[in-house]
Amino acid sequence: MLIILGGLPGTGKTTIARALAKRLRAVHVRVDTIEQGIRASGVLDSDVGPAGYVAAYGVAEDNLTLGNTVIADSVNCLQVTRDAWLAVAERSAMPAVEVEVICSDKAEHRRRVETRVTDVQGLLKPTWEEVTDRVYEDWGSRPLVIDTATADVDELVAYLVSKLELGRKSIKP
């Protein structure tokens, strides 16, 4: 199964993705880590652009075809990237679930963005202004939405696991 987590920076995607990956013994594919690796390689003349996502799609597809559950962790703010993740699952003949991670408490969201420390060497976290100015296309009714302002990580992971187990038989590749 491909579990596609998306949401603005600072909502708690990576925290949820790591806890869920540990619980499910799944592969965690984090676009931030891949993008920073590309930057650190020194081969770029400009911004990373779609390269991190494209590399992540490949890593995810390789793992899905091996039968691993994959958790894709990225902002995933555009419909084109969401569709690309779904195409990865389709090519792998594996089911996919989209999960939008939000933080409905704007003060808490801002606090997280402004106080978090990077855990990827060299990665510069976006400012609050960059987060709020980001183009973020509406997901419509497709995703399962979890709110990190209303429950702790363990509760959210338990909720997600229950939803994934309930939907496993009805989710089609």
N, C-alpha and C positions, 0 to 999 in steps of 0.2 A: 504494500500500500504506500502511496505517496501522500504525505500530510504536508500541505502547503500552508505555512504560517506567513502572514503578512501584516503590516501595520506601520504606523509612523515610528520613527526613532524614539526610543524612550518609553514605549508602551509596555515593554516587558517580553518582547518576542523571544529573545535569546534565552532569557531565564526560563521561560516556559518550554522552549525547544529543548534545552539541555535536560530539564527535569523529565520531560516526556520521553526523550531518547533513552535516558537511563532506565525509566520505568518499562519501556517497550523493548529495550535492547535494540534500538534502531540506530541507523546512521544519521548523524546530524550534519547537514550540508549548509554551511553559513556563507552567504554571499560576501559579507564584510571581510571575512578572512581571505577568501579567494581574491577579492579586489585588492586588498592590501598586499597580498603576495605578488600580484601583477605589478603594482606600483613599485614595490621593493626590488623587483627584478631589474629595474632601470631601462627597460626596453621601450617605454612609452615616450612619445613626443607630445602627448596631450592627455586629456582626461581618460579614465578607464572606459567610459561609455558602457556599451552592453557586454564587454568582454567578460566581466565577472559572472554575469548571469548566464552567458553562453557556456562558460566553463562549468558552472554549477549544474546546468542542465545535463551536460555530459557525465559528470560524476554521479548525479542522481540516477540517470538512466542505466549506467553501468551497474550500480548497486541494486536497482529494481530488477534488472534482468537476472541477477544472482539470487533473487527471491528475498532480498532484504527490505524491511520497512525503512523508508527514508523520510526524514523530516527536513523540509526545505525552509530555511530561515532567511527571509529577505524583506525589505520594505514592500516590494511588490506593488508599487503605487499605480502602475499603468495596466490597462486591460491587455495590452500586447504581451506583457510579461506573465500575466495570469493565464492567458491562453497558451503561452509557450510551456508553462509548467504542466498544464492539462495535457498538452500534446506529448510531453515526456511520458506521462502515465499511459496514455493511449498506445504509444509506440512500444511500450514495455508490457502491454496487456495487463496492467495492474490498475486497481481502483485508485481514485484520488479523492481527497477531502480538502476543501479550502477552509481555512480558519483565519478570520480577521481578528487581530488582537488590538483592543482599544484601551485607553485609560480615560474614562469619562470625567474624572476629576482633573480639570485643567490646571489647577494650582499644583497638584501632585505630579502631573505629567511634566509641567515646567520644572519643578524641583528636580525630578529625575534627570531630565535633559541637562540641566545646568550643573548638577553635582556628580554625575557618574564619571567614572574613570575608565579609560579604555583598557581592554584586556587583550588587544591585538597590537603588538609592537608597531609603533609608527602610525597607527590609525588615528586620525583626527575626528573626533565626534562632532556632529553638527551643533550649531548654536540653536537656541530657542527660536530665534528669528528665521533661521534656515529651515527648521522643522515646520513652522507655521506657514512659511512662504512656499513650501514644496507643492508641486502639482500632485494631487492625490485623487485619482478618479474613483467615483463611487463603485462599490462592489455589487450593487443591486441586492437581490435576495439570495444570491448563490451561496455565500459563505455561512459557516457557523461562526457566531460572534462571541468572543469572551472578553470580559471587562476586568482588567487587572486592578481597578480601583474598588471592586466590590468583593473580592475574595483573595485569599493568599494562594501562593503557587501550588501547594499540595492540593488544595480544594479544586483549583482550576484544572490541574492535571487529572485528578480523579474524575471530574466532570467530563473532560475530553475522552478519557479512556472509556467511560461508560457510553458516551455517544458513538465512539468508534466501534466498540463491540456490538452495540445495538444495530449500527448501520452496516456492519461488515457484510452481511448477507444481502443487503439491498443495494449496496454500492457496486455499480458495474464498471468494468474497465472500459 
